[in-house]
Amino acid sequence: MSILTLGDPALASTGGWWLGIGIGLAIVVVVVILVMTIITLAHKIAGQATAGSRGMLDAYANTNAVWGLRDVNRSATGIWRAAESARKVLEGK
């Protein structure tokens, strides 16, 4: 007969091993679920960032003409001042 029997305390404590393995597996499952959630949300955020970047480029292209108004305003101011100077010269002032 074997030295180890079923009544041996060393064999009777294997229930703790199963409990530890079960807790370890539960922790691994929770971590996997959290990591997958984070990866899914990061993928969605990346898509939204790409769409936002495209939107900003479209807004830049659509408002680029506004900066041309500054040049038109400067030219118009120069023409106006030149016309006023010409008028003063013609009036004799």
C-alpha positions as CSV (number, residue, x, y, z in Angstrom):
1,M,0.0,0.0,0.0
2,S,1.1,3.6,-0.7
3,I,2.5,5.8,2.0
4,L,0.1,8.6,1.0
5,T,-3.5,7.8,1.8
6,L,-6.7,9.8,1.2
7,G,-6.8,10.8,4.8
8,D,-3.5,12.5,4.5
9,P,-3.7,16.3,5.2
10,A,-1.4,17.1,2.3
11,L,-3.9,15.6,-0.1
12,A,-6.9,17.0,1.6
13,S,-5.7,20.6,1.1
14,T,-6.0,20.5,-2.7
15,G,-9.3,22.4,-2.4
16,G,-7.3,25.6,-1.8
17,W,-5.5,25.1,-5.1
18,W,-8.7,24.9,-7.0
19,L,-10.0,28.0,-5.3
20,G,-6.7,29.8,-6.2
21,I,-6.9,28.7,-9.8
22,G,-10.6,29.8,-10.0
23,I,-9.7,33.2,-8.5
24,G,-6.8,33.6,-10.9
25,L,-8.9,32.7,-13.9
26,A,-11.6,35.2,-12.8
27,I,-8.9,37.9,-12.5
28,V,-7.6,37.0,-16.0
29,V,-11.1,37.2,-17.5
30,V,-11.8,40.6,-15.9
31,V,-8.4,42.0,-17.2
32,V,-9.1,40.6,-20.7
33,I,-12.5,42.2,-20.7
34,L,-11.1,45.6,-19.5
35,V,-8.3,45.5,-22.1
36,M,-10.7,44.7,-24.9
37,T,-13.0,47.5,-23.8
38,I,-10.0,49.9,-23.8
39,I,-8.9,48.8,-27.2
40,T,-12.4,49.1,-28.6
41,L,-12.8,52.7,-27.2
42,A,-9.3,53.6,-28.5
43,H,-10.3,52.5,-32.0
44,K,-13.5,54.6,-31.8
45,I,-11.5,57.6,-30.6
46,A,-9.0,57.2,-33.4
47,G,-11.9,57.2,-36.0
48,Q,-13.4,60.3,-34.4
49,A,-10.0,62.0,-34.4
50,T,-9.5,61.2,-38.1
51,A,-13.0,62.6,-38.9
52,G,-12.2,65.7,-36.7
53,S,-9.0,66.3,-38.5
54,R,-10.7,66.1,-41.9
55,G,-13.3,68.5,-40.7
56,M,-10.6,71.0,-39.5
57,L,-8.9,70.8,-42.9
58,D,-12.3,71.4,-44.6
59,A,-12.9,74.4,-42.4
60,Y,-9.4,75.8,-43.2
61,A,-10.1,75.4,-46.9
62,N,-13.5,77.1,-46.6
63,T,-12.3,80.0,-44.5
64,N,-9.0,80.6,-46.4
65,A,-10.6,83.2,-48.5
66,V,-11.3,85.4,-45.5
67,W,-7.6,86.0,-45.1
68,G,-7.7,87.5,-48.7
69,L,-10.1,90.1,-47.4
70,R,-7.3,91.6,-45.3
71,D,-5.3,92.3,-48.5
72,V,-8.3,93.7,-50.3
73,N,-9.0,96.0,-47.3
74,R,-5.4,97.2,-47.3
75,S,-5.6,97.9,-51.0
76,A,-8.9,99.7,-50.7
77,T,-7.5,101.8,-47.8
78,G,-4.5,102.7,-50.0
79,I,-6.7,103.7,-52.9
80,W,-9.0,105.7,-50.6
81,R,-6.0,107.6,-49.1
82,A,-4.6,108.3,-52.6
83,A,-8.0,109.6,-53.8
84,E,-8.2,111.9,-50.8
85,S,-4.7,113.2,-51.5
86,A,-5.5,113.7,-55.1
87,R,-8.7,115.6,-54.2
88,K,-6.8,117.8,-51.8
89,V,-4.2,118.6,-54.5
90,L,-6.9,119.3,-57.0
91,E,-8.8,121.6,-54.5
92,G,-5.5,123.4,-53.8
93,K,-5.2,122.6,-50.1
